[in-house]
Amino acid sequence: MTAAVLDPCCGSRMMWFDRQDPRAVFADRRSETITVTDNSKGNASGQRVLRIEPDFLMDFRDMPYPDGAFKLVAFDPPHLVQAGPRSWLAAKYGKLGQDWRDDLRRGFAECFRVLEVGGTLVFKWNEGQVKLSEVLALTPEKPLFGQHTGRGLKTHWLVFMKPAQAKKED
């Protein structure tokens, strides 16, 4: 594997400065183009197009990569639990299912599994519907540091480092 970075929930790659960065593998469980009506902010066309075009289709709960394959994982999973079937936000960010706690628990475990020892996990979460504390309870790993941003300071960016595995007793 030549890429050092994995984005397993890339969506439309909104947070990336270079949406084609060759150092990254962009993955998502969706591949679609969505056009919606949008007359906001002087949008003359009256439409907005969202393109979700991952390099690979995959589920962040069960990744097809070997242990320790990446130096960095950017984990920005869906964070909405309530959204209508035609919701722009759900289309843009994805929507969690009824078993969201188990999904996120499995997602964290997979992200740490595919990280090399000492590797970095950057986790992004918006707590508009689910509190960050509820999500952090789903992983035994603790963040090193973070920052909250956005409207109402509800978007959190956290940085984790994969610890060395505990040595087994003989």
Backbone as CSV, one residue per row, in Angstrom:
resi,resn,N_x,N_y,N_z,CA_x,CA_y,CA_z,C_x,C_y,C_z
1,MET,0.852,-1.167,0.000,0.000,0.000,0.000,0.900,1.234,0.000
2,THR,0.653,2.150,-0.923,1.504,3.326,-1.030,0.954,4.526,-0.263
3,ALA,-0.342,4.610,-0.060,-0.921,5.732,0.671,-0.691,5.562,2.163
4,ALA,-0.388,6.672,2.827,-0.116,6.643,4.258,-1.328,7.037,5.086
5,VAL,-2.347,7.582,4.425,-3.506,8.147,5.115,-4.777,7.457,4.627
6,LEU,-5.688,7.196,5.551,-6.995,6.627,5.211,-8.088,7.548,5.710
7,ASP,-9.031,7.849,4.836,-10.257,8.550,5.210,-11.395,7.576,4.921
8,PRO,-11.851,6.802,5.926,-12.842,5.750,5.685,-14.280,6.228,5.545
9,CYS,-14.535,7.515,5.769,-15.877,8.104,5.625,-15.740,9.415,4.864
10,CYS,-15.163,9.356,3.676,-14.748,10.579,2.984,-15.898,11.463,2.522
11,GLY,-17.076,10.889,2.288,-18.173,11.711,1.777,-17.712,12.486,0.559
12,SER,-17.972,13.795,0.545,-17.568,14.633,-0.594,-16.179,15.242,-0.393
13,ARG,-15.443,14.757,0.594,-14.065,15.188,0.873,-13.998,16.662,1.268
14,MET,-15.022,17.125,1.980,-15.151,18.544,2.328,-13.960,19.101,3.089
15,MET,-13.369,18.332,3.988,-12.326,18.893,4.840,-10.941,18.881,4.193
16,TRP,-10.836,18.296,3.020,-9.542,18.150,2.364,-9.189,19.380,1.534
17,PHE,-7.963,19.872,1.684,-7.479,20.966,0.832,-7.285,20.472,-0.595
18,ASP,-6.736,19.279,-0.747,-6.558,18.646,-2.050,-7.405,17.382,-2.050
19,ARG,-8.531,17.437,-2.730,-9.477,16.310,-2.724,-9.001,15.123,-3.559
20,GLN,-7.849,15.260,-4.163,-7.244,14.157,-4.918,-5.866,13.815,-4.353
21,ASP,-5.594,14.177,-3.124,-4.267,13.993,-2.525,-3.827,12.539,-2.661
22,PRO,-2.712,12.286,-3.354,-2.277,10.907,-3.586,-1.769,10.202,-2.335
23,ARG,-1.556,10.937,-1.250,-1.110,10.309,-0.006,-2.257,9.630,0.731
24,ALA,-3.486,9.860,0.269,-4.667,9.361,0.981,-5.462,8.358,0.159
25,VAL,-6.091,7.434,0.882,-7.098,6.536,0.321,-8.444,7.079,0.796
26,PHE,-9.307,7.416,-0.137,-10.630,7.940,0.173,-11.646,6.816,0.011
27,ALA,-12.351,6.500,1.095,-13.315,5.406,1.066,-14.637,5.866,1.673
28,ASP,-15.695,5.209,1.275,-17.013,5.493,1.821,-17.914,4.322,1.442
29,ARG,-19.033,4.197,2.109,-19.968,3.130,1.737,-20.937,3.614,0.658
30,ARG,-20.866,4.908,0.349,-21.741,5.481,-0.677,-20.924,5.972,-1.869
31,SER,-21.529,5.901,-3.034,-21.002,6.519,-4.245,-22.213,7.041,-4.991
32,GLU,-22.362,8.374,-4.988,-23.568,8.939,-5.592,-23.383,10.413,-5.883
33,THR,-24.215,10.921,-6.776,-24.291,12.345,-7.067,-25.707,12.778,-6.752
34,ILE,-25.817,13.815,-5.925,-27.120,14.283,-5.458,-27.283,15.734,-5.866
35,THR,-28.413,16.065,-6.491,-28.720,17.438,-6.860,-29.953,17.861,-6.080
36,VAL,-29.842,18.994,-5.401,-30.967,19.509,-4.615,-31.208,20.972,-4.968
37,THR,-32.416,21.426,-4.677,-32.759,22.826,-4.875,-32.086,23.655,-3.800
38,ASP,-31.457,24.754,-4.230,-30.770,25.630,-3.278,-30.787,27.051,-3.817
39,ASN,-31.565,27.882,-3.184,-31.627,29.291,-3.574,-30.930,30.178,-2.557
40,SER,-30.124,29.587,-1.692,-29.477,30.353,-0.631,-28.216,31.047,-1.109
41,LYS,-27.852,32.066,-0.388,-26.577,32.766,-0.577,-26.320,33.152,-2.025
42,GLY,-27.330,33.629,-2.703,-27.150,34.121,-4.065,-26.844,33.058,-5.093
43,ASN,-27.236,31.825,-4.845,-26.999,30.733,-5.786,-27.892,30.938,-7.011
44,ALA,-27.322,31.450,-8.078,-28.085,31.808,-9.271,-28.702,30.594,-9.966
45,SER,-28.032,29.440,-9.899,-28.545,28.264,-10.606,-29.757,27.663,-9.906
46,GLY,-29.886,27.920,-8.609,-30.994,27.342,-7.857,-30.790,25.873,-7.516
47,GLN,-29.577,25.368,-7.769,-29.285,23.966,-7.470,-27.938,23.832,-6.790
48,ARG,-27.799,22.753,-6.052,-26.533,22.401,-5.428,-26.284,20.930,-5.740
49,VAL,-25.057,20.621,-6.120,-24.689,19.252,-6.467,-23.654,18.752,-5.467
50,LEU,-23.904,17.566,-4.957,-22.993,16.919,-4.024,-22.506,15.631,-4.673
51,ARG,-21.186,15.504,-4.762,-20.603,14.301,-5.360,-19.843,13.509,-4.295
52,ILE,-20.248,12.280,-4.110,-19.552,11.360,-3.215,-18.926,10.312,-4.120
53,GLU,-17.605,10.445,-4.298,-16.871,9.605,-5.237,-15.628,9.024,-4.554
54,PRO,-15.835,8.004,-3.734,-14.673,7.411,-3.050,-13.791,6.622,-4.015
55,ASP,-12.534,6.455,-3.606,-11.636,5.577,-4.366,-12.100,4.134,-4.240
56,PHE,-12.619,3.798,-3.045,-13.071,2.438,-2.762,-14.372,2.482,-1.978
57,LEU,-15.274,1.580,-2.306,-16.489,1.401,-1.509,-16.162,0.447,-0.369
58,MET,-16.461,0.855,0.843,-16.235,-0.015,1.994,-17.010,0.513,3.186
59,ASP,-17.120,-0.327,4.179,-17.814,-0.014,5.420,-16.769,0.235,6.497
60,PHE,-16.831,1.384,7.161,-15.822,1.718,8.176,-15.840,0.760,9.366
61,ARG,-16.881,-0.060,9.480,-16.960,-1.026,10.576,-16.228,-2.325,10.274
62,ASP,-15.826,-2.514,9.015,-15.176,-3.754,8.592,-14.279,-3.440,7.392
63,MET,-13.089,-2.925,7.675,-12.203,-2.449,6.611,-11.334,-3.572,6.056
64,PRO,-11.095,-3.548,4.737,-10.338,-4.620,4.082,-8.819,-4.430,4.114
65,TYR,-8.301,-3.727,5.115,-6.871,-3.446,5.176,-6.218,-4.244,6.297
66,PRO,-4.934,-4.554,6.131,-4.237,-5.301,7.198,-3.984,-4.412,8.420
67,ASP,-3.713,-5.056,9.524,-3.358,-4.346,10.748,-2.158,-3.442,10.479
68,GLY,-2.199,-2.224,11.032,-1.059,-1.319,10.951,-0.748,-0.784,9.570
69,ALA,-1.712,-0.740,8.673,-1.460,-0.346,7.286,-1.280,1.159,7.077
70,PHE,-1.746,1.996,8.002,-1.728,3.450,7.781,-1.040,4.191,8.920
71,LYS,-0.433,5.319,8.572,0.194,6.202,9.552,-0.827,7.143,10.183
72,LEU,-1.861,7.476,9.414,-2.874,8.422,9.877,-4.242,7.995,9.363
73,VAL,-5.242,8.090,10.224,-6.632,7.849,9.821,-7.419,9.103,10.181
74,ALA,-8.180,9.614,9.212,-9.074,10.748,9.431,-10.484,10.174,9.535
75,PHE,-11.030,10.120,10.745,-12.319,9.471,11.001,-13.378,10.532,11.264
76,ASP,-14.233,10.743,10.272,-15.333,11.711,10.332,-16.617,10.961,9.982
77,PRO,-17.102,10.130,10.922,-18.273,9.305,10.618,-19.548,10.145,10.585
78,PRO,-20.619,9.592,10.028,-21.906,10.287,10.114,-22.221,10.606,11.571
79,HIS,-22.864,11.747,11.792,-23.179,12.133,13.161,-24.637,12.506,13.357
80,LEU,-25.448,12.301,12.345,-26.882,12.563,12.464,-27.624,11.276,12.789
81,VAL,-28.532,11.337,13.752,-29.393,10.196,14.040,-30.828,10.505,13.639
82,GLN,-31.125,11.793,13.494,-32.454,12.218,13.070,-32.305,13.129,11.860
83,ALA,-32.887,12.714,10.745,-32.880,13.515,9.524,-33.909,12.926,8.579
84,GLY,-34.563,13.790,7.861,-35.585,13.336,6.925,-34.989,12.616,5.727
85,PRO,-35.830,11.890,4.986,-35.352,11.103,3.846,-34.787,11.957,2.716
86,ARG,-35.169,13.243,2.641,-34.663,14.131,1.590,-33.784,15.235,2.176
87,SER,-33.262,15.003,3.359,-32.451,15.992,4.063,-31.121,16.241,3.364
88,TRP,-30.816,17.523,3.116,-29.525,17.893,2.537,-28.396,17.521,3.507
89,LEU,-28.602,17.770,4.790,-27.571,17.444,5.772,-27.286,15.941,5.806
90,ALA,-28.336,15.124,5.736,-28.129,13.674,5.731,-27.395,13.245,4.460
91,ALA,-27.723,13.867,3.339,-27.030,13.546,2.092,-25.559,13.948,2.181
92,LYS,-25.301,15.108,2.760,-23.944,15.632,2.840,-23.077,14.886,3.854
93,TYR,-23.639,14.613,5.032,-22.851,14.049,6.119,-23.129,12.578,6.398
94,GLY,-24.179,12.026,5.849,-24.560,10.658,6.157,-25.407,10.612,7.414
95,LYS,-26.050,9.490,7.633,-26.936,9.327,8.782,-26.615,8.003,9.459
96,LEU,-26.566,8.037,10.785,-26.331,6.829,11.562,-27.607,6.008,11.658
97,GLY,-27.450,4.720,11.817,-28.600,3.836,11.968,-29.006,3.700,13.429
98,GLN,-29.975,2.838,13.685,-30.473,2.626,15.044,-29.399,2.067,15.974
99,ASP,-28.479,1.297,15.427,-27.403,0.699,16.218,-26.143,1.560,16.184
100,TRP,-26.319,2.879,16.196,-25.193,3.790,16.004,-24.094,3.604,17.040
101,ARG,-24.442,3.265,18.265,-23.401,3.071,19.285,-22.488,1.902,18.905
102,ASP,-23.077,0.792,18.521,-22.281,-0.356,18.098,-21.501,-0.033,16.827
103,ASP,-22.127,0.688,15.894,-21.446,1.070,14.650,-20.205,1.902,14.945
104,LEU,-20.339,2.909,15.803,-19.193,3.764,16.128,-18.145,3.014,16.943
105,ARG,-18.577,2.143,17.838,-17.631,1.324,18.610,-16.791,0.476,17.651
106,ARG,-17.450,-0.161,16.717,-16.749,-0.984,15.723,-15.871,-0.121,14.820
107,GLY,-16.354,1.082,14.482,-15.572,1.994,13.646,-14.288,2.433,14.316
108,PHE,-14.377,2.810,15.581,-13.167,3.172,16.321,-12.201,1.993,16.358
109,ALA,-12.704,0.814,16.674,-11.846,-0.372,16.762,-11.140,-0.632,15.429
110,GLU,-11.855,-0.503,14.332,-11.259,-0.722,13.014,-10.226,0.354,12.688
111,CYS,-10.533,1.607,13.006,-9.573,2.683,12.751,-8.275,2.444,13.507
112,PHE,-8.371,2.057,14.769,-7.161,1.784,15.536,-6.462,0.523,15.037
113,ARG,-7.217,-0.448,14.565,-6.601,-1.680,14.050,-5.728,-1.382,12.835
114,VAL,-6.215,-0.565,11.905,-5.467,-0.311,10.664,-4.371,0.741,10.839
115,LEU,-4.309,1.378,12.002,-3.228,2.331,12.298,-1.977,1.584,12.727
116,GLU,-0.823,2.086,12.307,0.422,1.526,12.821,0.607,1.984,14.267
117,VAL,1.399,1.259,15.027,1.693,1.653,16.405,2.320,3.046,16.370
118,GLY,1.822,3.927,17.198,2.283,5.313,17.208,1.605,6.170,16.159
119,GLY,0.728,5.570,15.345,0.011,6.302,14.312,-1.027,7.236,14.908
120,THR,-1.514,8.156,14.088,-2.414,9.209,14.533,-3.819,9.017,13.964
121,LEU,-4.799,9.164,14.843,-6.204,9.184,14.442,-6.726,10.591,14.695
122,VAL,-7.211,11.234,13.641,-7.874,12.525,13.774,-9.368,12.238,13.673
123,PHE,-10.083,12.599,14.712,-11.516,12.311,14.810,-12.291,13.616,14.816
124,LYS,-13.308,13.691,13.951,-14.156,14.883,13.868,-15.571,14.482,14.254
125,TRP,-16.194,15.276,15.112,-17.554,14.975,15.559,-18.330,16.268,15.781
126,ASN,-19.565,16.307,15.296,-20.456,17.419,15.588,-21.507,16.909,16.555
127,GLU,-21.621,17.580,17.712,-22.530,17.093,18.744,-23.884,17.791,18.725
128,GLY,-24.357,18.153,17.548,-25.690,18.733,17.437,-26.790,17.776,17.869
129,GLN,-26.595,16.470,17.666,-27.611,15.481,18.039,-27.117,14.464,19.061
130,VAL,-25.831,14.180,19.074,-25.261,13.217,20.021,-24.047,13.879,20.675
131,LYS,-24.035,13.897,21.977,-22.946,14.524,22.725,-21.622,13.781,22.508
132,LEU,-20.553,14.540,22.454,-19.225,13.966,22.289,-18.910,12.960,23.396
133,SER,-19.314,13.258,24.611,-19.035,12.345,25.731,-19.649,10.965,25.500
134,GLU,-20.822,10.896,24.861,-21.450,9.607,24.555,-20.623,8.832,23.536
135,VAL,-20.033,9.545,22.591,-19.239,8.904,21.541,-17.888,8.445,22.098
136,LEU,-17.250,9.287,22.893,-15.948,8.911,23.454,-16.053,7.714,24.392
137,ALA,-17.224,7.491,24.957,-17.436,6.321,25.821,-17.395,5.016,25.021
138,LEU,-17.408,5.110,23.695,-17.449,3.932,22.836,-16.057,3.395,22.476
139,THR,-15.012,4.068,22.909,-13.648,3.602,22.660,-12.847,3.675,23.948
140,PRO,-11.983,2.687,24.178,-11.141,2.747,25.380,-9.982,3.733,25.230
141,GLU,-9.705,4.166,24.004,-8.593,5.088,23.765,-8.980,6.502,24.190
142,LYS,-8.005,7.257,24.637,-8.233,8.625,25.101,-7.534,9.602,24.163
143,PRO,-8.208,10.708,23.819,-7.562,11.687,22.939,-6.416,12.405,23.632
144,LEU,-5.428,12.807,22.827,-4.306,13.587,23.333,-4.711,15.046,23.538
145,PHE,-5.382,15.596,22.534,-5.820,16.988,22.584,-6.872,17.195,21.517
146,GLY,-7.481,18.374,21.520,-8.505,18.662,20.536,-8.902,20.120,20.540
147,GLN,-9.860,20.428,19.686,-10.349,21.793,19.535,-11.816,21.731,19.141
148,HIS,-12.606,22.678,19.625,-13.996,22.755,19.172,-14.156,24.021,18.340
149,THR,-14.954,23.890,17.277,-15.114,24.967,16.304,-16.569,25.030,15.863
150,GLY,-16.842,25.916,14.941,-18.139,25.986,14.299,-19.179,26.716,15.120
151,ARG,-20.366,26.772,14.556,-21.492,27.439,15.194,-21.779,26.797,16.539
152,GLY,-21.749,27.578,17.579,-22.005,27.055,18.913,-20.894,26.176,19.456
153,LEU,-19.757,26.157,18.769,-18.603,25.335,19.166,-18.979,23.868,19.338
154,LYS,-19.835,23.362,18.443,-20.311,21.982,18.552,-19.521,20.985,17.708
155,THR,-18.628,21.472,16.869,-17.796,20.563,16.079,-16.477,20.390,16.801
156,HIS,-16.116,19.142,17.047,-14.910,18.804,17.806,-13.923,18.073,16.907
157,TRP,-12.682,18.477,16.989,-11.560,17.824,16.321,-10.678,17.262,17.420
158,LEU,-10.481,15.958,17.436,-9.686,15.304,18.469,-8.553,14.514,17.825
159,VAL,-7.428,14.463,18.520,-6.270,13.726,18.025,-5.929,12.620,19.019
160,PHE,-5.837,11.405,18.490,-5.466,10.218,19.262,-4.148,9.688,18.707
161,MET,-3.416,8.942,19.505,-2.232,8.227,19.032,-2.394,6.775,19.450
162,LYS,-2.174,5.873,18.484,-2.308,4.456,18.791,-1.178,4.020,19.719
163,PRO,-1.551,3.470,20.870,-0.514,3.041,21.813,0.141,1.736,21.362
164,ALA,1.333,1.503,21.909,1.987,0.207,21.695,1.130,-0.846,22.371
165,GLN,1.045,-1.996,21.793,0.264,-3.078,22.377,0.907,-3.521,23.683
166,ALA,0.075,-3.814,24.653,0.595,-4.304,25.938,1.281,-5.645,25.718
167,LYS,2.416,-5.817,26.360,3.134,-7.081,26.229,2.385,-8.164,26.982
168,LYS,2.294,-9.330,26.355,1.619,-10.460,26.984,2.546,-11.110,28.017
169,GLU,1.938,-11.495,29.114,2.701,-12.190,30.168,2.971,-13.617,29.720
170,ASP,4.161,-14.116,30.009,4.500,-15.514,29.646,3.910,-16.478,30.635
